[in-house]
């Protein structure tokens, strides 16, 4: 992670390229004549039309009550892409698309009139566009009670749900018909049916436009009643939010001489520890700048929160042999909201998702302006799906955007012996998946790596055998990053934990919960060190940009990204400075729908140019806060940004024999497997629609020929948001050009070129803060 420059006296600052200097150009349109995916025969039309007729008969009574009913459509895999969406076949004239589920799964709002019009189009429309859209349809079918319960029987769902008084807490989400399409009638019908059956319904904790509710079901009959309500999209067990009990291995007294702060909280980074509470005993209490206690005294157990807080304050001092942790100070704000769940410690209680969200938002309203990094070393009992984002993840995304903060979340722990192997065995891939809310798009999700090698377990730098893995829904990269959270054998023996505070002294424990605060303190330092404080997307890009594979210190390979994400991040100051042989540039700008930005004739270091060829390494990181909408299921993220960096080359046109300039990208996206055009392949292998992407290009020993360099950034969107709500998409892009031989002063060369070409300034950093020893 270090580069041999840590001893230099002079900082080499990152250069900020000021916005509005890229040239905005319109994306060209065009396209070939629509071509059906298969033959649209009379028999095929008849099959689809019969499905529409059957649906009309089945849902007519519900339509009378609510004015419309949801219907499910499944598409062919080759028709999943936005450009193939059947928007002419399914429109306000027929049955409009009101959402999506799994990839290739659409939901419609059906009315009797709309179904009549749809049947007519299916049977007889011959226009090229509509015929292609008809060819993309696999099935049209009603929503069933089993579908709403995700395949569970009523009894299975009830048994998996937590107690709520004399009932069981479940979570209901309704379909969202969208503005002006009769949503109120759908909600009122749901409330009326529940009220008529005396089934309690609560909405607190969830955003009003989420159409999520807490529903207390007393028995199987209540579950069946809710499952059959026409407007219900899903019925699940209510998630319970909890932490992990520290194991307290290898106990010892607290070492003497641990540093304490000598400055106020306004002069050092601060992490909000959203947990079970932090001890009020010195010396750790000296690092606590404030407290908000939301747990009743009878249910307080501060062991987990104290262990987390100890790693934030003294991570390197207590674990001197672990890499990637700096010695800089970091303070703590104690937000206590997890009740005790250990019977050996006293009375226990549960925290359900809605109450957790209420408390968290109340704290954000009070402290979000002041503290930007919130550590959530917690999880739920719900495995993350590949096809939909969890309700808790969606709500956390909304809170981060609303209050401009960053959540750092643990990936979750696998606790059934034998623990997980590495590489993961086939049968482990599903049961070892991350748990909610680790699928939060806007959050940084953290997995654990081992700092010890075993014959029957992970090697040094490999994922800990308890650390859950991704990918996240829609194949987004999760975990995002990793840090050291302890190590043990697959039989859970011979444990070597990370060290922090336990009652009466120090001890070791294992868990992604304890890798998470080591990332949180880096993120808090990034926010604090940069003046003025950076945007959340820039902070995330900087955190990610210098992350590396923990074993090799190189780039993370495609087959390891679901287990270590982008890797182990660099500690301060390396993630905020350049070296003599590297130049790092930051672009923060805004993209408009239908346009791209380009920086043509981009400067490149003269020392890396020889004989008409370019040499060196280039890597890039782009981060943005995508437009999101939970009613689109796996298509939750509605915007995506592509970056391209490469050269123009002269090429002779084979027909005209004229020489023309052709752009060739030389810095491709990482974690890719090109060669397929289907949307499903791009989502899974190219990580399309991910909010953070990295790029890397090595120009090789022989170099790459070209006339000039060009940087291009382009916005992609779906669901028509560019025409409805999306006005612009902010982003942060980081570009590093490096001399891998470390023999040329790339930094000085690029500084001169940038000064002459662009309006720019240095990334301003605070002076290093000292603490009392």
N, C-alpha and C positions, 0 to 999 in steps of 0.2 A: 504494500500500500504506500509506504514511503518511497521516495525516489532519490534519496541521497542529498536532497537540498534542504533538509530540515535544519541544518546548522547555519544556514546563511543568515546574515543580519538584515538584509533588505527583503521586504515582501515584494513579490511580483504580482500585482493585482489583476484580476479578471477584467476584461474590457466589456463594457455595456455599449452595444450599438443602439443608439436612440431610435425610437419608433418613427414610422412614416417615411422611411428612406427606401424601402422596397417598392418596386414598381408594381402597381396593381393592374392585372390584365384579366379580361373576361375568359372564362372557360369555354372552349369551343364546343358547339353542339354537334348535331348530325347523328347518323346511324343508318343501318341498313334496313331493308323492308322486313317487317315482322315475320318470323318463321315459327310455325307451331312446333311444340316439343314432341308431338306425336300426331297421328292421324285423327282428325275430329270427324268420326264416322257417324252415321245415323244411330247406330247401336250405342256408341259412346254418349252421344247427346241424350238418347233416351234414358240411359242409366242415371245420368246426373239429374235429368228432369224428374225422374221418379223419386229420387232422394228429396228433391225440393217439395214435391207433392206430399210425401210422407211427413216431412217436417211441418208443413202447413197444417195438416190434420192434428198432429200431436200437440202443437203449442198454441192452437187457436184459443183455448180457454185462458191461458196466461196472457196472451196478447190483449184480450178484452180487459183484463185487470190493469195491466201496466203500460199498454200502448206499444209494446215491443218486447221481444225475447231474444236472448243471445243464441247464436248458432255457431258451430265450429266447422272450419274448412281446413283441409289438409292439402298441401301443395306437393308437386313432384320435387325431388331434391334439386334438380337442375334449374328450378324456377324460384329458388329462395331469394335471389338478389333483388334489391330495391327496384332495379330497372325492369324486372319482370312482374312486379306487383299488379294484380288484376284490378286496377282502380277504375276501369271503364265498366267491367262486368259487375263489380260491387261498388255501387255509388249511391247517392241520396235518392236516385230514381228507383233503385232496386233495394238492396240491403247493404248499407254502408259498413266498411270495416271500422270497428270500434276498438280493436286491440289485437294483440298477438300473444302467443304462449311460447311453446317450443319453436325452434327454428323451423319455418315452413308451416306453422300453425296459426291461422287467423281466426278472429272472432267477428261476427257480423251482428248488427241489430236487425232482426227480422220482424216485418209486419205482414199482414195478409196481402195488402196491396203490393208491397215490395217483393214478396215471394211470387206473386202472380207475374210481375214484370220480369223477375229473374228467370222464371220458368220459360217465359216467352223468348227471352234472349238465348237461353241455352238451347232451346229447340230449333230456333230458326235464324239467328243473326249470322250473317256471312261476311261482315267486314274483317279485313286482315287483322286488325289489332285485337278485336274481341275474340276472333277464332283462336289466336295465339293464347289469349288469356283463358279461354275455355279449356284449351289443351293442357294448361298447367294444373288443373284441378284433379286431385286424387279422390277426395270424398267430401260430401257436405252432410253433416249429421247434427243431431241435437246434443245438448249438454246433459249428461246423466248424473245421477246422484253419486255413483261410484267415481266418476271423473272428478267431481267436486271434492271428494275425500281422498284423492290421489291413490285410489286403489284399495284403501283400507276398508274393512267392514266397520259398521257403527260400534261394535264392541271393541275392536282393536283401537279405534280412535279414542274411545272413552278411557281405555286402560292406559294409554300413553299420555293422557292429559293430566296436568297437576290439579290438586284439590283447590277448590275455592269455596270455603264454608262447607255446606252440605252438597255441593255440586262439583263439576269438573270444568276448569277454565279452557275454553277453546277460542280460536281466532278465526273470524270470518272476514273474507274480502268479497265485496260485490263487484260485478262488472261495472265498468265506467262507460256509459254511452257517449260521453263527451258533451260539451256545451250545447244547449239548445236542442237536445235530442231526448228529453223526457227522463232525465236521471232522477228527478224528485219522485216520480211515480214508482220507479224501481226501488228506491230507498223506503218510501212509505209502505210499499207492499211487504218488504222484508220486516219492517218494524211491526206492521199489523199482524202478520202471521206469528211472529215471536210473542207479541203481546197477547194474542188470542190463546196461545198455548202456555202462557205464563212463564216464558223463558226469558230470564234477565239479560238485557243488552246494555253495554257501556261503550262509550266512544272515547273517553278521556285517554290522553297519551298519544293518540294518533292524529295526524293532520286531517282536517275536515275533508279535503279533496282526495284523501287516500281511500275513502270508503271501506276502512277497516274497523272492525268492532271486536270487543271482548264479549263472548257469549257463554254463559254458564249453563251447561247441559247437566241435568240431573240423572238421566238414564239413556238407554239406547233409543227409546222413543223420541226423546228430544233431538238426538243426533239425526235420526231419520227425518224428522220434521224440517230441521234446518237444511239438511242435504237436498231436500226436494223443493226448496224455494227457488223460483225461476231466476232471480237476480243474483244468486250466490255463485261466485266464481270458484272459491276454494274454502274448505273447512279443514282446519288443522288444529293440532294441540297447541295450546298457548306456550310459547318459549319461556323458560325460566333462566334468569341471568345469574351466573355464579362465578366465583374465582376458584383457585386451586389451593388446597392446604399445603403450606410448605412442609417439607419432610424433616428439616432440622437434623441433617447428618453431620458427623464430625464436628461436634460442638466445641467451642473454645471461647475464652473471654474476649471481649472487645479489645482490639489492639490499642495501645497508647499512641498518641500523637496524630490521630485523625484530624484533618484540617477542618476548621470552622470558618464561616464567612466573616469578612471584615467590612462588608459593604451592604447597603440596603438592597431589597429585592429588585428595585428599579435599575440596578447596575449589574445584574447578572441574569442569565437565562433562568426561566422558571418552567417546570412541568406540572400540570395539574394531574394529580394521582387520583383517578376515578376508581375507587376501590373500597376496601373494608375499613379504612382509616389508618392513620399513622400515629405511632406512639407519641405521647407528650413528654417523654423522658429525654433528657440530654444524653449524649451530645447531638443526636439526630434532630431533636426539636429546634436546635439552632438554625437548621436549614429550612424550617417550615415558615413560610411567609404569611400564611393565612389558613383558616379552617372553615369548613361548612359541613356540619355533622347532621346527617339526615337519617341516622339509625338510632332507634330507641336504646337507652342504656342497657336494657336487659338482653339485647341481641348484638352487642358489640363484641367483636373479636378482631383486633387490629394486626394479627400476625402476618397475614398475606400482604396487606397494604404497607406495613413496615418493611417487609422484605423487599418489596418493589422500590420503596422510597430509598432504602439503603443503597441500592444499586445506582440510583440517580445521583445521590450525593457522593458516594465513595466507590463507584464501580471499579475503577482502576486501583485504588488503594487497597481494596479487599481482594482483588483478583489481579495482581501485578503481572501474571504470566499470560493474560489474555490480550490478544491484539485487537486493534480497532476501537480502543477506549482511550480518550484523552484525559488529562489530569485537570482540565479546566473546571471551575465551579459550576454547579447547577442547583438551584433551589427548588422547593416543593410547595405546591398548594394542595392541601388535604381536602378532597371532596369525598366524604364518607357516605356511601350508599349501599354497600353490600352487607347484608346481615350475616350473622354467624350461621353456618350450616354444619358445624361439627358438634355432635351431641356430647362429645367428651369435654367440650369447652363450656357448655351450658345450654340455655334455651336456644332453639333454632327457629329460623323463619325463612321464607322464600320471597324472592323479588321477581315478579312477573314483568314481562316486557313493557306493558303500558305504564306501570308505575316508574320503572327505570327511566323511560323517556321523559316523563313529566318532571322528575327530579333533575335530570340532566339539562333539559331546556331551561328550567328555572335558574340553574347555576350559570348557564351560558349567557342568559340575559344580564346577570350581575357581573360576571367576570370575563366574558368572551372578548371584550375590548382590550383587556389588560394582558391576558394570558392566552397564547396562541397554540400551544401544544398540550394535548390532553391524552394521557396514557390510560388505555383501557385494557388492562391485563385481565380479561374476562372472556367468557364465552357462554353459549347456550347449549341446550341438549339437542339442537337441530343441525343435522348434516346439511351442508350447502349443496344445492342442486346445480347441475350443469345447464339447466333449462330455464331457471327463474331465479331472480334475486330475492333474498329473504326480506321480510317486512322490516326487520330491525336494521338491515343494511341500508334499505331505501330511506328510512327515517334518519339514520345517521348521516347519510349523504346530504339530505335536505338541511339538517342542522349545521353541518360544516359550511355549506354554501351561504346559509342565512347569516351566520355569525363570523365568517371568514377565519375559521380556525382549522387546525389539522388534528385528526384523531390518529393515534398509533395503537393498533389492535393486535392481540395475540392470535396466532393461527389456530390454536386449540391443541389439546393433548389427547393422544391415543393411549388408553390406560389398560387395555385387556392384554394379559400375558398369553402367548408370546407377543412382544411388541413388534414394530414394523422393521422389515429388513431393508437394506439398501444395496443394490438397486431393489426397488419394491417388487415383490412378487405379484403376479397377475391378480390373485384373489385379494390382495391388500389394497389395490388401487381404489376400490369403491369405499370400503369400510374405513380407510385411513384419510378420507377427504376432510378438508377444513370444515369448521363449524361456524354457524352464524354468530356474530356479525362480521366474520373475517372476509365475507364477500363484498363488503362495502367498497364501492368504486372510488370514492374520494379519499378513503383512508389508506394509510400505509400499514399493510398486514405483515406481521413478523413471524418467521419460523425460527427454529432452533438448530444449531449445528453443534457437533461434538468437539471437545477439546482434548479427547483421549481416544486411543485406538484399542480395539478389542478383537480377539479372534472370533468371538460369537457376538458381533455387534458392529456398530459404525467405526470407521477409521477417523482419525483426526481430520476435522474439516468437513466430514460428511454430515448429512442430516441426522439429528438425534433420532433414535428409534421410537421416541414418543411424539415427535413433531409431525403434525398433520400436514398434508400436501394439497396442492391444487390439481387442475386449474380451477378457477372460479367459474361462475355462470358465463355462458357465451365464450368460454375459453379465455377470459382475461387472465393475466398473469397474477397468480396468488400462490404463495405469499409474495409480497413485493421484494422483501429483503430478509436477510437472516442475521442473527448474532448468536453468541454463545449462551445457551440455556441449560447446560449440563449434559452429562453423558452417562450411559449405563449399558449393560448387556441386554439382549433381547428378553432374557428371563427376569429383567429388572434388578439383577444383582450387580455387585461391584460398581456402585454408583460413584461418579465424580461430579458433584454439583457445582454451580456457581455459588459464590460466598456472599452472604449479606447478614442483616440483623435478624436475630430471633430473640425471644424473651430470655434475658439473662446473659446475652453475649452475641456470638456469631455462630453461624452454621451454614451448611450447604443444602441446596435444594435443586430440583429439576423442574423444567417446564418452559413452554414458550412464553408463559407469563413473565419469566425472568430474563428472557432475551429481549422482550419488548421495551423495557425501560432503558436499555443500552442504546436502542435506536432513538427513543424519545429524547434523550439528553443531547444527541447529535442534532436532531431536528430543532430543538429549542435553542441550541447554540447558533445554528444557522440563522434563525429568526432574530436572535439577539445581536449577533456580530455585525450583520449588515445594516447600514444606516442609509436611508430610512428602512424600516422593516420591510422585507420582501412580501410579495403576494404569495398565497399558499401554493400556487402552481410553480412559481419560481423556486420556492423553498424545497418543494418535492423534487423538482428537476435537479437541483444542486445536490440533494441527498443521494439521488440515484446515479448521477453522472459518473462518479468515480467508483461505484460499487464493482466488485470483482469476484470471480469464483474463489471461494475461500481456500481451496487446496492448491490451486496453481497460480493464483493472482492474475489469471488471464480472463478472457471473456467466458461467460457462462454458455455452455453448449445447449443445443435445442433439447436434448433428452434429459437435461437436468433442471430446466427452468421451472418446472412444476414443483420442484422440491426446494430450490434455493432462490427462486425469483431472479432478480438482477444481481444477487450476490451479497457479499459483506461490504457495507459502505466504508469509505475512508473516514477516519476520525479527523477532527480539526487539528491543524489548519489546512490539511492537504485538499479538502473538498472545496476550499474557498480561495485558493491561490494557484498560481502557475509556477512552472519551473523554467529554467533558462532554455530548455529544449522543447517546451510546449507553449502553445498560445491558446487560451480559452476565451471564447466570445459568447456573450449572452444577447439574445434577441427577445424582447417582449413586445408583442404587437397584437394586431387584431385582424382577423380574416372576415370577409363578407361572403355570404352565399353567392355562388355563381362566379367568383373571382379567385385568382391565386396571386400570391406575392412572389416576386423574384428579385434577386440581387445578382445582376449579370456582371460579367468581367470581375468576378470575386477575387480579391487578392490572395496570393499564395506565396509562401516564403521563397526567395531566390535561391537559398541554399539547398532547397529540395527540388530544384529544376536543373536538369542536365541533359544536353543533347535533344531538346525538344520533348523530353519526358518528365513526368512528375514522380516524386518519391515520398515516402513517409507513411504515417498512419493517421487516419481521421476517424474520430468517433463523435456521435451526436446523441442527444437526449431531447425528446420533445414531451412536454406535459401540458395538459389543459383540463379544464373542468367541463366535461361534455354536457350538452343539454340532455335531460333524462326524463323519462315518463314511464312509471311502473306498469301502466296498463298494456304496454307493449311487450311484457314478459321478457324473453331472452333478448329482444331488441330494445331493452331498457335504455341503452346509450344511443342517442339519436344523432350525434355528430362524431366525426372522426377526422384527424388531420394526418396527411401524408407529407413527409419531407423528402426532398431529392437534392443531392449534392453531387456534382460531377462536372464533366467537361464537354465542350463542343469539339467535334472532330469533322474534318473535311471528308466527304464521301461522294463518289461519283454516281449519279443517277444512271441506272442501267438503260433506261429508255431514252432520256434526253442527252445523256453523256455529259451533263453539266455537273459542276462541283457544287455541293450544297453542304450546309452546316447541320450536323445531326447531334442531338444531345445524348450523352451516355452517362447514366448514373454510376458512380464509383464507390458510393457509401451506402450499401443496401441495408434494409431493416434486418435486425437480428431475430432469432427464433422464428424462422421461416422455412418453408419447403416449397418453393415455387414450382409452377407447372400445371396447376389446376385452376380453372376459372370459376367453379361453382362456389357460391357464397358459403356453403357449409364448410368447404375446404379452407377458404380464406379465413373464416372465423377461427377454425381450430388450429391451423398451422401457421397462418400469417399474423395471427393475433389482431385481426382487423377489429376495429371498434374498441380497442383498449385505450385507456386514458393516459398511459405512459408507454412510450416506445423508445427503444435504443437502436442505434445504427452503428456499423463499424465497417471500415474499409482499409485494408492494408494494400498499398500500391505496389508492394513486392520488390524484389531485388532488381528486376529489370525495368521497373517503373511503368507508368501508363502514359501513352501519348495523348496530346490534346492541345487545342489552341488557347482556350481560356476556360475558367471555372464559372459555374453558375449554381446558385442556391435557390430552391423553389419550395414554397409551402402552400398546400392546397387543402381546402375544406370539403369534406363529403358530409352529406346529411341524408336523413330518411324521414318517412311519414309526412312529407310535405311541410315540415316545420319552417323551411326557408321561406315559404309563402305565407305562413301563419304568424309565428311568434319570434323566430330567430332573426335578430338584426345583425349580430356580429358574434364572433367567437374569439375571445382572448386566448393567447398561448404563450408559453415560454420555451425557447429553443436554445440549447447550449451546443456549441461546436468547438471541438479541440483538434488542433493540428499539431502533430508531434513528430519529432525526429527519433525513431527507435534506436538509432546508433548513439544518441546523446552527444553528438560531436559538433552541433551547430547551434548558434544562439537564435533559435526560432522566435523566442519571445521578443527580442529587440527588433528583429526584422518585421514581424507582424505589427508591432506597436507603431513603427514608422509608416507602414502601408495603411493601416487603419486610420491614423491621424490625417493622412493626405486624402483618403477616400470618403470617410464617413464622419458624421457628427457622433462623437463617442465620449465616454467618460469612464473612469475607473470604478469598479465595485468598491464602495467605501466600507471599510471595516473599523470597528472599535479597537482601541488598544487592549492588549491582553490584561485580564483582571487577575490580581494576586489574592491569595487567601492566606489566613494565618495557619501556621503549622503547629 
